[in-house]
Amino acid sequence: MHTTVTKRSVIITGRKTSISLEDEFWHALKAIARRHQRTLSAVIGDIDQGRRGNLSSAIRVFVLGSLGTQAPINDGRDAGIIHSFDRHESRSP
């Protein structure tokens, strides 16, 4: 499996910061923000406030937790992300 980690700039609580995330996590985070009708910056800001360590790691944990506890919206955008995670999980020993 090949994943690309991309550094992205975001503004949270008025300050610019960068995060490095795999594309799959970035797309999933955007889907979660859409599902909750919130901006990406607002969701990342909430994650930032509650984190104890690295922001990128906190985002990954948030995404995994969110996908594990919420049913996907079947609008065609979330489905590919959910199935992508399912495919990768099924390959694990």
C-alpha positions in Angstrom: 0.0 0.0 0.0 1.3 3.4 -1.0 0.1 6.5 0.8 1.2 10.1 0.3 1.8 12.3 3.3 1.2 15.9 2.4 1.9 19.0 4.5 -1.0 21.4 4.6 -1.4 24.8 6.0 -4.5 25.6 8.1 -5.7 28.5 10.2 -7.0 27.6 13.7 -8.1 30.2 16.2 -6.5 32.9 14.1 -3.1 31.3 13.8 -1.5 29.6 10.8 -0.1 26.1 11.4 0.8 23.2 9.2 -0.1 19.6 9.5 1.2 16.5 7.8 -1.4 13.9 7.0 -1.9 11.1 4.6 -4.4 11.9 1.8 -6.9 9.3 3.1 -7.0 11.0 6.6 -7.4 14.5 5.0 -10.3 13.4 2.8 -11.9 11.6 5.7 -11.5 14.7 7.9 -13.2 16.8 5.2 -16.0 14.3 5.0 -16.6 14.5 8.7 -16.7 18.3 8.6 -19.2 18.2 5.8 -21.3 15.6 7.7 -21.5 18.0 10.7 -21.9 21.1 8.5 -18.8 22.7 10.0 -15.7 24.3 8.5 -12.6 22.2 8.3 -10.8 24.9 10.5 -13.5 24.6 13.1 -13.2 20.8 13.4 -9.4 21.1 13.5 -9.7 23.8 16.1 -11.8 21.5 18.3 -9.2 18.7 17.9 -6.4 21.1 18.7 -8.1 22.2 21.9 -8.5 18.7 23.2 -5.2 17.2 22.2 -2.3 16.2 24.4 0.4 15.6 21.8 1.0 16.1 18.1 -1.8 17.7 16.1 -1.4 15.4 13.1 -1.6 12.4 15.4 -4.6 13.8 17.2 -6.4 14.3 13.9 -5.7 10.7 12.8 -7.1 9.4 16.2 -10.2 11.7 15.8 -10.9 10.5 12.2 -10.6 6.8 13.2 -12.8 7.3 16.2 -15.4 9.2 14.2 -15.5 6.7 11.4 -15.9 3.9 13.9 -18.8 5.4 15.8 -20.9 7.0 13.1 -22.7 5.6 10.1 -21.6 7.1 6.8 -23.9 9.5 4.9 -24.6 7.8 1.7 -24.1 10.8 -0.6 -21.4 9.3 -2.7 -18.5 11.3 -1.1 -18.2 9.5 2.3 -18.7 6.0 0.8 -15.4 5.8 -1.0 -13.5 6.9 2.1 -15.2 4.3 4.3 -14.7 1.6 1.8 -11.0 2.6 1.4 -10.5 2.2 5.2 -12.4 -1.2 5.1 -10.1 -2.5 2.3 -6.9 -1.5 4.1 -8.2 -3.0 7.4 -9.1 -6.3 5.7 -5.5 -6.7 4.4 -4.1 -6.5 8.0 -3.1 -9.8 9.6 
